[in-house]
Amino acid sequence: MRNPLALAVAALALSACTQVKPGHVGVRVDNLGSNAGVENTALGVGYYWTVFSQMIYSYPIFTQTYNWTASHNEGAATDEAFHFQSKEGLSMAADVAVSVHVDPSKAPILFQKYRTDMDGIIAGPVRNAVRDAIVRRASTYGVEEIYGPKKAELATLSEGDVRAFFAPFGLVIERLYLTSNIELPDQVRNQIEGKIAAEQNALKEQANVAVIQARAQQQIAQAQGDATATNLQGAALRANPEVLKLRAIEKWDGHLPQVTSGATPFINLGGEAK
């Protein structure tokens, strides 16, 4: 007859206690027996006993950001930047980052799809999907668009493609970023930057011309206004000559000049005496 205590010790030896940590969700996998496979219900935070034929995989349900960069000081020690081409076939590269989290209710589906942990999913399926999306989208843009005004649009469209691809499997793509300047061959970059500088100078010259034209128009308008005022004033004086005499009287200080040529100011302004 078998010793119950020995059996209990043997069972404990073949079992283990696994923790699902806060911020994570667990997926239990049975490798033997009639129930072999992935359990459909995700495991919440806590400790779980598993026998030798069971394993618990843990996925983060909080946001994590992963970077693929050419720099050896960030991420991997190798160049992980993404390389792609414009519609002209010009090669370029950029650093990329992606922010993700796992939908707790779909964690078993995620494991059934990829059969690996989070690091494996990011390094394999996610990287491949991001690369494919960027390569496909970039091929529809010109190099000047990618290097300039369409860079953000390229990232946004690629993000949407990757998000839609992983949504059924419970991996939520929050953001996709192009985290560096677009790397181009030196000759191409110099040409684009030269063109941009020329366009900026042209805009500056147009602005200067507009200012000069505005000032000239202002001066013309002022001169026209002055001429009109002078003409109106002359017409008024011609129609009313007595106004000139009245203005002279208003400005006279009441003193007669010491030296005259025979004329006495204002004496005869009222007309000849009878």
C-alpha positions in Angstrom: 0.0 0.0 0.0 1.3 3.4 -1.0 2.2 5.9 1.7 -0.3 8.9 1.4 2.4 11.2 2.8 4.9 10.1 0.2 2.3 10.7 -2.5 1.6 14.2 -1.2 5.3 15.0 -1.1 5.7 13.7 -4.7 2.8 15.8 -5.8 4.2 18.9 -4.2 7.6 18.2 -5.8 5.9 18.1 -9.2 3.9 21.3 -8.7 4.8 24.9 -8.3 3.3 28.2 -7.3 3.3 30.9 -9.9 2.5 34.6 -9.4 0.6 36.9 -11.7 1.9 40.3 -10.7 -0.1 43.5 -10.5 -0.4 45.1 -13.9 -0.4 41.8 -15.7 -2.8 39.0 -16.7 -2.0 35.3 -16.8 -2.7 32.6 -19.4 -2.5 29.0 -18.2 -1.5 26.3 -20.6 -2.0 22.6 -20.1 0.5 20.5 -22.0 -0.9 17.0 -21.1 -4.2 15.3 -20.6 -7.7 15.6 -22.2 -7.8 19.3 -21.4 -4.5 20.1 -23.0 -4.3 23.5 -24.6 -4.8 27.1 -23.6 -7.4 27.8 -20.9 -10.0 30.3 -22.2 -10.2 32.3 -19.0 -7.5 34.7 -18.2 -6.0 34.7 -14.7 -6.1 37.9 -12.6 -3.5 39.0 -10.1 -2.6 36.4 -7.5 -0.8 33.1 -6.9 -1.6 29.9 -8.7 -0.6 26.2 -8.2 0.5 24.5 -11.4 1.5 20.9 -11.9 4.5 19.9 -13.9 2.5 19.8 -17.2 1.2 23.4 -16.8 2.7 26.8 -17.5 1.4 30.3 -16.9 2.4 33.0 -19.3 2.1 36.6 -18.1 1.2 39.6 -20.3 1.3 43.3 -19.3 -2.0 45.1 -19.4 -0.3 48.5 -18.8 1.2 50.6 -21.5 4.7 49.7 -22.6 6.8 51.5 -25.2 9.3 49.7 -27.4 12.0 51.5 -29.5 13.8 50.4 -32.6 16.7 52.7 -33.2 19.9 53.0 -35.1 21.7 54.2 -32.0 23.7 51.6 -30.1 23.0 53.5 -26.9 19.2 52.8 -27.0 17.5 49.5 -27.2 19.6 46.8 -28.8 23.3 47.0 -29.5 22.7 46.7 -33.2 21.1 49.0 -35.8 17.3 48.4 -35.6 16.1 51.4 -37.5 13.5 50.8 -40.2 14.5 51.0 -43.8 12.0 51.8 -46.6 11.7 53.5 -50.0 9.8 56.4 -51.4 7.7 56.1 -54.6 10.8 57.2 -56.6 12.6 54.2 -55.1 15.0 56.3 -52.9 16.1 54.5 -49.8 15.6 56.1 -46.4 15.5 55.1 -42.7 14.0 56.2 -39.4 13.9 55.2 -35.8 10.5 53.9 -34.7 8.7 53.4 -31.4 5.4 51.7 -30.6 3.3 51.9 -27.4 1.1 48.8 -26.7 -0.9 47.0 -24.0 -2.8 43.7 -23.9 -6.6 43.6 -23.6 -7.0 41.4 -20.5 -10.1 39.6 -21.9 -8.3 38.6 -25.0 -5.0 37.5 -23.5 -5.7 33.7 -24.2 -6.4 34.6 -27.8 -3.1 36.4 -28.1 -1.2 33.4 -26.7 -3.1 31.0 -29.0 -2.1 33.1 -32.0 1.6 33.5 -31.2 2.5 31.0 -28.5 5.2 33.2 -27.0 5.7 35.8 -24.3 5.4 39.6 -24.8 9.1 40.1 -25.7 8.7 37.5 -28.4 5.6 39.1 -29.8 7.2 42.5 -29.9 10.4 41.3 -31.5 8.7 39.2 -34.1 5.1 39.8 -35.1 4.8 43.5 -34.0 8.1 44.5 -35.6 7.2 42.8 -38.8 3.8 44.4 -39.0 5.2 47.8 -38.3 7.9 47.4 -40.9 5.4 46.2 -43.5 3.0 49.0 -42.8 5.7 51.7 -43.1 7.2 50.2 -46.3 3.8 49.9 -48.0 2.6 53.4 -47.0 6.0 55.1 -47.8 6.0 53.7 -51.3 3.0 56.0 -52.1 4.8 59.3 -51.1 7.5 61.3 -52.8 10.8 61.6 -51.0 10.2 65.4 -50.4 6.8 64.6 -48.8 8.2 62.0 -46.4 11.1 64.3 -45.5 8.8 67.2 -45.0 5.0 67.7 -44.6 3.8 64.1 -44.9 6.0 62.6 -42.2 3.4 62.7 -39.5 0.7 61.4 -41.9 2.9 58.5 -42.8 3.2 57.6 -39.1 -0.5 58.0 -38.5 -1.6 55.8 -41.4 1.0 53.1 -40.5 -0.3 53.2 -36.9 -3.8 52.6 -38.1 -2.8 49.6 -40.2 -0.9 48.0 -37.4 -3.7 48.7 -34.9 -6.3 47.1 -37.1 -4.1 44.0 -37.7 -3.6 43.2 -34.0 -7.1 44.3 -32.6 -8.7 40.8 -33.1 -5.9 39.2 -31.1 -6.1 41.4 -28.1 -2.9 43.5 -28.6 -3.8 47.2 -28.5 -1.5 49.5 -30.5 -1.8 52.9 -28.8 0.7 54.9 -30.8 3.3 54.5 -33.4 6.0 57.2 -33.6 8.8 58.1 -36.1 11.2 59.1 -33.4 14.1 60.5 -35.5 14.6 62.6 -38.6 14.3 60.8 -41.9 17.7 59.5 -42.9 18.5 60.2 -46.6 21.5 59.9 -48.8 23.6 63.1 -48.4 23.2 64.3 -51.9 19.4 63.9 -51.8 19.1 65.6 -48.4 21.3 68.5 -49.6 19.1 69.0 -52.7 15.9 69.0 -50.6 17.3 71.4 -48.0 18.6 73.7 -50.8 15.1 73.7 -52.4 13.4 74.4 -49.1 15.9 77.3 -48.5 15.2 78.7 -51.9 11.4 78.6 -51.4 11.8 80.3 -48.0 13.9 83.1 -49.6 11.3 83.5 -52.4 8.5 83.8 -49.8 10.6 86.4 -47.9 11.1 88.4 -51.1 7.4 88.2 -51.9 6.7 89.6 -48.4 9.2 92.4 -48.9 7.6 93.3 -52.3 4.2 93.3 -50.7 5.4 95.7 -48.0 6.9 98.1 -50.6 3.8 98.0 -52.7 1.6 98.7 -49.7 3.8 101.7 -48.7 3.8 103.0 -52.2 0.0 102.8 -52.4 -0.2 104.5 -49.0 2.0 107.4 -50.3 -0.1 107.6 -53.5 -3.3 107.7 -51.5 -1.8 110.4 -49.2 -0.7 112.5 -52.2 -4.1 112.1 -53.9 -5.8 113.1 -50.7 -3.6 116.2 -50.3 -4.1 117.2 -53.9 -7.8 116.9 -53.6 -7.9 118.9 -50.5 -5.8 121.6 -52.1 -8.0 121.8 -55.2 -11.1 122.0 -53.0 -9.6 124.7 -50.9 -8.5 126.7 -54.1 -12.0 126.4 -55.6 -13.6 127.6 -52.3 -11.3 130.6 -52.1 -11.9 131.5 -55.7 -15.6 131.4 -55.1 -15.2 133.4 -51.9 -12.3 136.0 -52.3 -13.3 137.8 -49.1 -12.1 134.8 -47.1 -8.5 135.7 -47.9 -9.0 139.2 -46.5 -10.7 137.7 -43.4 -7.7 135.4 -42.8 -5.3 138.2 -43.2 -7.2 140.3 -40.6 -7.3 137.4 -38.2 -3.5 137.0 -38.5 -2.7 140.7 -38.2 -1.1 141.8 -34.8 -2.5 145.3 -35.1 0.8 147.1 -35.9 1.4 148.9 -39.1 4.7 148.2 -40.9 7.5 150.7 -40.4 8.5 150.7 -44.0 6.0 150.3 -46.8 5.8 150.9 -50.5 2.9 153.1 -50.2 0.3 150.6 -49.3 -1.3 150.6 -45.9 -2.6 147.1 -44.8 -6.3 146.7 -44.5 -7.1 150.4 -45.0 -8.9 149.9 -48.2 -10.2 146.3 -47.6 -13.7 147.6 -47.3 -13.7 149.2 -50.8 -13.3 152.9 -52.0 -14.6 155.7 -49.9 -17.4 157.8 -51.4 
